[in-house]
Amino acid sequence: MNSQVIFKIDKKLKDKAMAKAQSEGVAFSSVLKLATKAFINGDLQVGLIERKKFNTETAKQVKKILKDVDQKKNISQSFISGSDIAKFLKS
């Protein structure tokens, strides 16, 4: 079953999008369907969610930590169980 979606868009924007779709040999409705599927699958990001930025000090610390990880410095061993962690911490 198909459903109809109706929304308002600037005429110039619509005309340009339709012309581009036509030049690529697809219907504009197909572009909208593909964009909707891509959005659902996480392949299309609209950027409306505010991305939090680190303050200057935290950004420096994160940069240093990532550099250490790349160089395999300051990294503890991996653990399989909680008892392994307890043994490591007690030693």
Contacts in CASP RR format, 6 or more apart in sequence:
PFRMAT RR
TARGET T0000
AUTHOR 0000-0000-0000
METHOD contacts of the structure
MODEL  1
MNSQVIFKIDKKLKDKAMAKAQSEGVAFSSVLKLATKAFINGDLQVGLIE
RKKFNTETAKQVKKILKDVDQKKNISQSFISGSDIAKFLKS
5 32 0 8 1.000
14 28 0 8 1.000
17 28 0 8 1.000
17 31 0 8 1.000
18 28 0 8 1.000
21 27 0 8 1.000
21 28 0 8 1.000
21 30 0 8 1.000
21 31 0 8 1.000
22 28 0 8 1.000
35 44 0 8 1.000
38 44 0 8 1.000
39 46 0 8 1.000
53 59 0 8 1.000
54 62 0 8 1.000
68 74 0 8 1.000
68 75 0 8 1.000
69 75 0 8 1.000
76 88 0 8 1.000
77 88 0 8 1.000
79 85 0 8 1.000
79 88 0 8 1.000
END
